[in-house]
Amino acid sequence: MMNRSTKTQDIENQQELWAVFETAADSSVHAQAWLALQCSKMGAVSLAVLVLEDEDEDGYSPCALYPDGARDSQRLADLIDRSLQQKKPLWLKMEAVTPAAVSSLPVYALSYPLKVNEKIIGVVAVELPIRHESELAEAMQQLRWGMGWLQLDFWRRQAVADEKIISRLQPAVDLLARVLSETQFDVAALALVNEMAALFDCERVSIGFVDADQIQLVALSHSARFAQKMNLTRLLISAMDETLDQVSIIHWPQKSVQGLITRDHERLAAEEGSGTILSLPLTNNRQCYAVLMLERASAQIFSSKEIETAKGIACLAGAALDDKRRLELPLVKFVRQRVHKRQQSQEWGAYGLLGLVLFVIAFFSFVQGDYLLNADSVLEGAVQRVIAAPFTGFIEQAPARAGDVVKQGALLAQLDDRDLRLERIKWLSEQARLQKQSQDARARRQRAEVTILESQIAQSRAELQLVENRLTRTYLGAPFDGLIVSGDLSQRLGGAVQQGEVLFELAPLEAYRLILQVDESRITDVKSGQQGQLVLTALPDQSFPFVIEKITPVASAADGANRFRVEATLGEVAAEFRPGMEGIAKIQVDQRLLISIWSRNLREWLALQYWYWLG
């Protein structure tokens, strides 16, 4: 009888918990009921904790305990942290003494993470005695099934929140469509304030836009026209300026933010009988471009939901209005109207076109600019050393070629020295033979023979020194650090070279000169000492200053035109410079009228044609 009454009590308790779980509006009550249901199905649970993500504190916090009011939940904190880090279910045999441990049964702690969209939003941990390993698996399975109820509740609450957002944004979308449907700015602004006055049950809604750091009232609900000098208009503009200066929402008479100044709002309410005023600044990139003001005659304040809805409408519709306003600025509006008239009549205004031509001529006749002379240019080394063959011979090796950057003493080419080594041995032997004969003649006291032999010995020494000198010159090295401008012997290994033949040309990397090819029709404008800027094809993002140094008096024909060679000194040398780089140089000649600069080619061509035909 006792067992039957106990079972009946358990069933009634579970029914009460299910009723609370299904009808709870508060999330903490819902979580507490869920945890109690789980523990009732798992047996003699001594302790249980449900931890959920806390968005406000950017972490996790306990939202339900079992039994209700338990204070020793810290025993499960370590297991909860490990389950959050590893993102998987865990179990742990507890060593601490608990009430369940009196029965000598081992006590285990189990944890199971709550996942939604692969994100851990919570963890449940329970502590209970386990008789067999099968009970441990059953308990873990029960936690897994129970998590499905929490996931379902999460999605249900998420759907409710999304529905609230959609319902809050729906008026904003409808108003945006209403504003976008109007083609003119003033009509769209009037439509916005009228619709908002009806939507929020306001006596008056107004909007003003910033123009030269001042608010200009552009629309007033239920008023197609209004005077800027009206007392109401001045009061509205003053209150909007107050909002503009503080760039904050003002909800009068509520004090939503401490320290806000609402003096002009109070004056507007006192003189016009407004019971509640809501001013919303419209911003773009932290710059306030308009103020939207809602007024109610009664003292009924705007709710937080109404304020959020008004902010959403202001952000969407305000940006659309601002775009329409920019398109209807006075100059843009005038040009658009004139173009539209010409398209309708299919006629061009002769007087307008003539006036435009006269304006352009007058403008370029009085405005001066820099006269810049363009010229093709190329970089050359300030010094260019020729490496020539020291004597007739054959190429043994040539590791360097044009384009290589070499250090001083680096091998450029090596001539074959086998014949020279044989000749050196020959003259060494000849010298030894003559010295032996000289010693024999001295022993026989043949002075005349000794004199002849000494002359022959001196001759052999000279020949030997000549051969050794030529041996040292078979190594062709770089005389300084630089770039090989020309020369490639890699395809001539074993080939013959003649004495004096140019093998390489070498230029230093630290010193350059600029060569400009100036057209003969502009050479009279160039003077020594003039400055300019150089832009190389290889470095189009950088410009380098130069100064004209020398103008050669001889012209050369290139590309069907006569051009003079002009040398210039560079003001700076970049590490990327290489001999042979080409670019465009601009020489700054002087200041001249723009019309004179741009019409010079035409004037000179006309002068030549006049001389050719009529001169």
C-alpha positions in Angstrom: 0.0 0.0 0.0 2.9 2.3 0.9 4.6 1.6 -2.5 1.4 2.3 -4.4 0.9 5.6 -2.7 4.5 6.6 -3.3 4.2 5.7 -7.0 1.0 7.8 -7.2 2.8 10.7 -5.6 5.7 10.4 -8.1 3.3 10.4 -11.1 1.5 13.5 -9.7 4.8 15.3 -9.2 5.9 14.5 -12.8 2.6 15.7 -14.2 3.0 18.9 -12.3 6.5 19.3 -13.7 5.4 18.6 -17.2 2.6 21.2 -16.8 5.2 23.8 -15.7 7.6 22.7 -18.4 5.0 23.2 -21.2 3.5 26.4 -19.9 6.4 28.3 -18.4 7.0 31.7 -19.9 10.2 32.4 -18.0 13.3 30.6 -19.3 14.7 30.0 -15.8 11.4 28.3 -14.6 11.3 26.3 -17.8 14.9 25.1 -17.3 14.3 24.2 -13.7 11.3 22.1 -14.6 13.2 20.3 -17.3 16.1 19.5 -15.0 13.7 18.2 -12.3 12.0 15.9 -14.9 15.4 14.6 -16.0 16.5 13.8 -12.5 13.1 12.1 -11.7 13.7 9.7 -14.6 17.3 8.9 -13.7 16.8 7.7 -10.2 18.6 8.8 -7.0 20.3 11.9 -8.4 22.1 13.7 -5.5 23.1 16.9 -7.5 22.4 18.3 -10.9 23.3 21.6 -12.6 22.2 23.1 -16.0 24.5 25.8 -17.3 23.4 28.0 -20.3 25.2 30.6 -22.4 24.8 34.1 -21.0 24.9 36.6 -23.9 25.0 39.7 -21.6 28.1 38.5 -19.7 29.8 36.8 -22.6 30.1 33.4 -20.8 28.1 30.6 -19.2 26.1 30.8 -15.9 23.9 28.3 -14.0 20.2 28.7 -14.7 18.8 25.6 -12.9 19.8 23.4 -9.8 18.6 20.1 -8.4 17.5 19.7 -5.8 16.1 23.2 -5.8 18.3 25.5 -3.7 21.3 23.2 -3.6 24.5 25.1 -2.6 27.3 22.6 -3.2 27.1 22.7 -7.0 30.8 23.6 -7.2 31.6 19.9 -7.1 30.5 19.7 -10.8 32.2 22.9 -12.0 35.4 21.1 -13.1 33.5 18.5 -15.1 31.4 21.3 -16.7 34.5 23.2 -17.8 36.1 20.2 -19.3 32.9 19.3 -21.2 32.7 22.9 -22.6 36.3 22.8 -23.7 36.2 19.3 -25.3 32.7 19.7 -26.6 31.6 16.2 -25.9 29.9 14.1 -23.1 32.1 13.1 -20.2 31.7 11.0 -17.0 33.8 11.0 -13.9 33.9 8.9 -10.7 33.6 11.1 -7.7 35.9 10.6 -4.7 34.2 13.0 -2.4 31.9 11.7 0.3 28.2 12.4 -0.5 25.0 11.2 1.1 24.7 8.6 -1.6 28.1 7.2 -0.7 26.7 6.0 2.6 25.2 3.0 0.8 28.7 2.1 -0.4 27.7 2.5 -4.1 30.1 4.3 -6.3 29.1 7.9 -7.3 29.6 9.2 -10.8 29.2 12.6 -12.3 28.0 12.9 -15.9 28.0 15.9 -18.3 26.3 16.3 -21.7 26.7 19.5 -23.9 23.8 21.2 -25.5 24.6 21.8 -29.2 22.6 24.1 -31.6 24.0 24.6 -35.1 27.4 23.1 -34.0 27.6 25.6 -31.2 27.7 24.7 -27.5 25.0 26.8 -25.8 24.9 24.9 -22.5 25.9 21.9 -20.4 24.0 19.7 -18.0 25.8 17.8 -15.2 24.4 15.3 -12.8 25.7 13.3 -9.9 24.2 9.9 -9.0 25.2 6.4 -7.6 25.7 3.7 -10.2 25.4 0.0 -9.5 26.5 -1.4 -12.9 28.1 0.1 -16.1 24.8 -0.5 -17.9 23.2 2.1 -15.6 25.9 4.6 -16.6 25.0 4.1 -20.3 21.3 4.4 -19.5 21.8 7.6 -17.6 23.9 9.1 -20.5 21.2 8.1 -22.9 18.5 9.8 -20.8 20.5 13.0 -20.9 20.8 12.7 -24.7 17.1 12.3 -25.1 16.4 15.1 -22.7 18.6 17.5 -24.7 16.1 17.2 -27.6 13.5 19.0 -25.5 15.9 21.9 -24.8 16.9 22.1 -28.4 13.2 22.2 -29.4 12.5 24.9 -26.9 15.5 26.9 -28.2 14.2 26.8 -31.7 10.7 27.7 -30.5 11.9 30.8 -28.6 14.1 31.7 -31.6 11.1 31.6 -33.9 9.1 33.8 -31.6 12.0 36.3 -31.4 12.3 36.3 -35.2 8.6 36.8 -35.6 8.8 39.8 -33.3 11.7 41.3 -35.3 9.7 40.8 -38.5 6.6 42.4 -37.1 8.7 45.3 -35.9 10.4 45.8 -39.2 7.3 45.3 -41.4 6.1 48.9 -40.9 9.6 50.1 -41.7 9.6 48.1 -45.0 6.1 49.3 -45.9 7.1 53.0 -45.3 10.3 52.5 -47.2 8.3 51.2 -50.2 6.0 54.2 -49.9 8.9 56.7 -49.9 10.7 55.0 -52.8 7.5 55.0 -54.9 7.6 58.8 -54.9 9.8 60.5 -57.5 10.1 63.9 -55.8 11.9 64.6 -52.6 9.3 66.9 -51.0 6.4 64.6 -51.8 8.3 61.6 -50.4 9.2 63.5 -47.2 5.5 64.5 -46.7 4.4 60.9 -47.3 6.8 59.7 -44.6 5.7 62.1 -41.9 2.0 61.5 -42.7 2.3 57.7 -42.5 4.3 57.9 -39.3 1.8 60.2 -37.7 -0.9 57.7 -38.4 1.2 54.7 -37.4 2.3 56.0 -34.0 -0.9 58.0 -33.2 0.9 61.3 -33.2 -0.5 64.8 -33.5 2.4 66.0 -35.5 5.5 64.5 -37.2 8.2 66.6 -38.8 11.6 66.1 -40.4 14.4 68.4 -41.0 17.7 68.0 -43.0 21.1 69.5 -42.3 22.2 72.2 -44.7 25.4 74.0 -44.0 25.4 72.9 -40.4 21.9 74.1 -39.8 18.5 72.3 -39.8 16.1 73.1 -42.6 12.5 71.9 -42.0 11.4 70.1 -45.1 8.1 68.3 -44.2 5.4 68.7 -41.6 2.6 66.1 -41.3 -0.8 67.1 -42.7 0.7 70.3 -44.0 1.7 70.6 -47.7 3.0 74.1 -47.2 4.4 76.0 -44.2 6.3 79.2 -43.7 9.9 79.1 -42.4 9.2 82.2 -40.3 6.2 80.7 -38.4 6.5 80.5 -34.7 5.9 76.7 -34.8 8.6 76.3 -37.5 11.1 78.2 -35.4 10.3 76.1 -32.3 10.6 72.8 -34.3 14.0 73.9 -35.8 15.3 74.9 -32.3 14.4 71.5 -30.9 15.9 69.7 -33.9 19.1 71.7 -33.5 19.2 70.6 -29.8 19.0 67.0 -31.0 21.6 67.6 -33.7 24.1 69.1 -31.3 23.9 66.2 -28.9 23.4 63.4 -31.6 21.2 61.5 -29.1 17.6 60.3 -28.9 15.6 62.8 -26.8 12.4 61.4 -25.3 10.7 64.2 -23.5 9.6 64.3 -20.7 11.4 60.9 -20.1 15.1 61.2 -19.2 16.4 58.3 -21.2 20.0 59.5 -20.9 21.4 61.5 -18.0 22.9 64.8 -18.8 20.9 65.6 -22.0 19.8 69.1 -22.5 16.0 69.4 -23.3 15.4 73.1 -22.9 14.1 73.7 -26.4 11.9 70.6 -26.2 10.4 71.9 -23.0 9.6 75.3 -24.7 8.1 73.5 -27.7 5.8 71.5 -25.4 4.9 74.5 -23.4 3.9 76.7 -26.3 2.4 74.1 -28.6 0.8 71.8 -26.0 2.8 68.7 -26.8 2.5 66.0 -24.1 5.3 63.8 -25.4 8.1 64.4 -27.8 10.5 61.9 -29.4 13.4 63.2 -31.5 15.5 60.8 -33.5 18.8 61.8 -35.1 19.5 60.2 -38.5 23.2 59.4 -38.9 25.5 58.1 -41.7 29.1 57.4 -40.9 28.7 59.1 -37.5 27.5 62.3 -39.2 24.0 63.4 -38.4 22.2 64.5 -41.7 18.6 64.8 -40.5 16.3 64.8 -37.4 12.9 63.1 -37.2 10.5 64.5 -34.5 7.3 62.8 -33.3 4.8 64.6 -31.0 1.8 63.4 -29.1 -0.8 65.8 -27.5 -1.4 63.4 -24.6 1.1 62.5 -21.9 1.3 58.9 -23.2 5.0 58.2 -23.6 6.5 56.2 -26.4 7.2 52.5 -25.4 10.5 50.9 -26.0 9.0 48.8 -28.7 7.6 51.9 -30.5 11.0 53.7 -30.2 12.8 50.7 -31.7 10.2 50.6 -34.6 10.6 54.3 -35.1 14.4 54.0 -35.2 14.1 51.2 -37.8 11.8 53.3 -40.0 14.1 56.3 -39.6 17.2 54.4 -40.7 15.7 52.9 -43.8 13.4 55.7 -45.0 15.8 58.5 -43.9 18.6 57.1 -46.1 16.3 56.9 -49.1 15.1 60.5 -48.6 18.7 61.7 -48.3 19.5 60.1 -51.7 16.5 61.8 -53.3 17.5 65.2 -51.7 21.0 64.9 -53.1 19.7 64.2 -56.6 17.6 67.4 -56.4 20.3 69.9 -55.4 19.8 73.2 -57.3 22.6 72.8 -59.9 21.8 69.2 -60.6 18.1 69.9 -60.8 18.7 72.8 -63.2 20.9 70.7 -65.5 18.4 67.9 -65.5 15.6 70.2 -66.4 17.5 71.8 -69.2 18.5 68.4 -70.7 15.0 67.2 -70.4 13.7 70.3 -72.3 16.2 69.8 -75.1 15.4 66.1 -75.4 11.7 67.0 -75.8 12.1 69.8 -78.3 15.0 68.1 -80.2 16.7 71.5 -80.5 19.9 72.8 -79.2 20.0 76.2 -77.8 22.2 78.2 -80.1 22.7 81.0 -77.6 23.5 78.6 -74.8 26.1 76.8 -76.9 27.7 80.1 -78.0 27.8 81.2 -74.4 29.5 78.0 -73.4 32.1 78.4 -76.1 32.8 82.0 -75.2 33.1 81.0 -71.5 35.7 78.3 -72.4 37.7 80.7 -74.5 37.7 83.3 -71.9 38.7 80.9 -69.2 41.7 79.5 -71.1 42.7 82.9 -72.2 43.3 84.2 -68.7 44.2 81.1 -66.7 47.9 80.1 -66.7 49.5 76.7 -66.1 52.9 75.0 -66.1 54.3 74.5 -69.6 55.8 71.0 -69.5 57.8 69.6 -72.3 57.5 65.8 -72.8 60.4 63.8 -74.1 61.4 60.1 -74.4 64.2 59.3 -72.2 66.6 56.4 -71.3 69.0 55.7 -68.4 72.7 55.3 -69.2 75.6 54.6 -66.8 77.6 57.7 -66.0 80.8 55.6 -66.9 80.8 52.7 -69.3 84.0 50.5 -69.3 84.9 48.3 -72.3 86.4 44.9 -71.6 88.4 44.0 -74.7 90.5 40.9 -75.7 94.1 41.6 -74.6 95.5 39.3 -77.4 94.4 36.9 -80.0 93.3 33.6 -78.4 90.5 31.2 -77.6 87.7 31.4 -75.1 87.9 28.8 -72.3 85.0 29.9 -70.1 82.6 32.8 -69.9 80.3 32.6 -66.8 79.0 36.2 -67.1 76.8 37.8 -69.7 74.7 40.9 -70.3 72.3 41.7 -67.5 74.4 40.2 -64.7 75.3 42.3 -61.7 78.9 41.6 -60.8 81.3 42.5 -58.0 84.8 44.0 -58.5 87.2 41.2 -59.5 84.5 38.8 -60.5 85.4 36.5 -63.5 83.8 37.7 -66.7 85.7 35.4 -69.1 88.8 33.2 -69.2 91.0 32.8 -72.3 92.7 29.5 -73.1 96.3 29.6 -71.7 97.7 26.2 -72.6 99.8 27.5 -75.5 101.1 30.3 -73.3 102.1 27.8 -70.5 104.0 25.7 -73.0 105.7 28.8 -74.3 106.6 29.8 -70.8 108.2 26.4 -70.2 110.1 26.8 -73.5 111.6 30.1 -72.5 112.5 28.8 -69.0 114.4 26.0 -70.6 116.0 28.3 -73.1 117.1 30.6 -70.3 118.6 27.7 -68.3 120.5 26.5 -71.4 121.9 29.9 -72.1 123.0 30.4 -68.5 124.8 27.1 -68.5 126.7 28.0 -71.7 127.5 31.4 -70.2 129.1 29.6 -67.2 131.1 27.4 -69.5 132.4 30.4 -71.5 133.4 32.1 -68.3 135.3 29.1 -67.2 137.2 29.1 -70.6 137.6 32.9 -70.3 135.9 33.5 -73.6 134.8 37.1 -73.0 133.3 37.7 -76.4 131.2 34.5 -76.2 130.1 35.5 -72.7 128.9 38.9 -73.9 126.8 37.3 -76.7 125.3 34.7 -74.3 124.4 37.5 -71.7 122.5 39.3 -74.5 120.7 36.1 -75.4 119.8 35.5 -71.7 118.4 39.1 -71.4 116.3 38.4 -74.5 114.9 35.2 -73.1 114.1 36.9 -69.8 112.1 39.6 -71.7 110.3 36.9 -73.7 109.5 35.0 -70.5 108.2 38.2 -68.8 106.0 38.9 -71.9 104.5 35.4 -71.7 103.9 35.6 -68.0 102.2 39.0 -68.5 100.0 37.5 -71.1 99.2 34.6 -68.8 97.9 37.0 -66.1 95.7 38.8 -68.7 93.9 35.6 -69.7 91.7 36.3 -66.6 89.2 39.0 -67.5 87.7 40.3 -64.3 85.3 43.1 -63.5 87.1 46.4 -62.8 84.4 47.6 -60.4 80.9 46.7 -59.1 78.4 47.1 -61.8 76.0 45.8 -64.4 77.1 44.1 -67.7 75.4 46.2 -70.3 76.4 44.0 -73.3 78.4 40.9 -74.1 77.5 37.2 -74.1 80.3 34.7 -74.8 78.4 31.7 -73.5 77.7 30.6 -77.1 81.3 31.1 -78.3 83.2 28.8 -75.9 86.3 27.5 -77.7 86.0 30.2 -80.4 88.7 32.6 -81.4 88.8 36.3 -80.5 91.0 38.9 -82.0 93.2 41.4 -80.1 91.2 44.5 -79.2 87.8 42.8 -79.9 85.1 44.2 -77.5 83.9 41.3 -75.3 81.9 43.2 -72.6 80.6 46.6 -71.7 80.2 47.3 -67.9 78.4 50.2 -66.2 78.4 51.1 -62.5 75.1 50.9 -60.5 75.6 54.0 -58.4 76.0 56.6 -61.1 73.6 57.3 -64.0 72.9 60.0 -66.5 69.6 60.6 -68.2 69.4 61.0 -72.0 66.4 62.8 -73.4 65.4 62.8 -77.0 63.8 66.2 -77.6 62.0 67.0 -80.9 63.6 69.6 -83.0 60.5 71.8 -82.9 60.9 72.1 -79.1 64.6 72.2 -78.7 64.7 76.0 -78.4 62.6 75.8 -75.2 65.2 73.7 -73.5 67.9 75.4 -71.5 70.7 74.2 -69.2 69.7 74.3 -65.6 66.0 73.6 -66.2 64.4 71.1 -63.9 61.9 68.3 -64.5 60.4 65.0 -63.4 61.1 61.5 -64.8 58.7 58.5 -64.7 60.1 55.2 -65.8 58.1 52.5 -67.5 59.4 50.0 -64.9 58.5 52.3 -62.0 55.3 54.1 -63.0 54.3 54.9 -59.4 57.4 57.0 -58.7 58.8 60.2 -60.1 62.5 61.3 -60.0 63.7 64.8 -60.3 66.5 65.8 -62.8 68.3 68.9 -64.0 69.3 69.6 -67.6 73.1 69.6 -68.0 74.0 69.5 -71.6 72.4 70.0 -75.0 74.2 68.4 -78.0 74.1 70.5 -81.2 73.7 67.5 -83.5 70.3 66.0 -84.4 69.7 62.3 -85.1 66.8 60.9 -87.1 64.6 58.4 -85.3 61.0 57.3 -86.0 60.7 59.7 -88.9 61.6 62.8 -86.9 64.8 64.7 -86.0 65.6 64.7 -82.3 68.4 66.3 -80.3 70.2 64.4 -77.5 69.9 66.2 -74.2 71.8 65.0 -71.1 70.5 65.5 -67.6 71.7 64.7 -64.0 69.3 62.8 -61.7 68.6 64.2 -58.3 68.3 60.7 -56.7 69.2 57.2 -57.7 66.9 54.3 -56.8 68.1 50.8 -56.1 65.9 49.5 -58.9 67.7 51.6 -61.6 69.3 49.7 -64.5 71.0 51.0 -67.6 68.7 51.0 -70.6 65.5 51.7 -68.7 63.2 53.9 -70.6 60.5 56.4 -69.6 58.9 59.8 -70.1 60.5 63.0 -68.9 58.7 66.3 -68.4 60.8 69.4 -68.5 59.3 72.4 -66.6 59.9 75.3 -69.0 57.8 78.2 -67.6 54.3 79.5 -66.9 52.1 80.2 -69.9 48.4 80.7 -70.7 46.6 77.4 -71.0 45.2 78.3 -74.4 48.8 79.1 -75.6 50.1 75.7 -74.4 47.3 73.6 -75.9 47.0 75.5 -79.2 50.8 75.7 -79.9 51.0 72.7 -82.3 48.0 74.0 -84.3 49.5 77.6 -84.5 52.9 76.3 -85.6 51.3 74.0 -88.2 49.2 76.8 -89.6 52.3 79.1 -89.7 54.3 76.5 -91.7 51.4 75.9 -94.1 51.0 79.6 -94.6 54.7 79.9 -95.4 54.6 76.9 -97.7 51.6 78.1 -99.8 51.6 81.9 -99.5 54.9 83.0 -98.1 
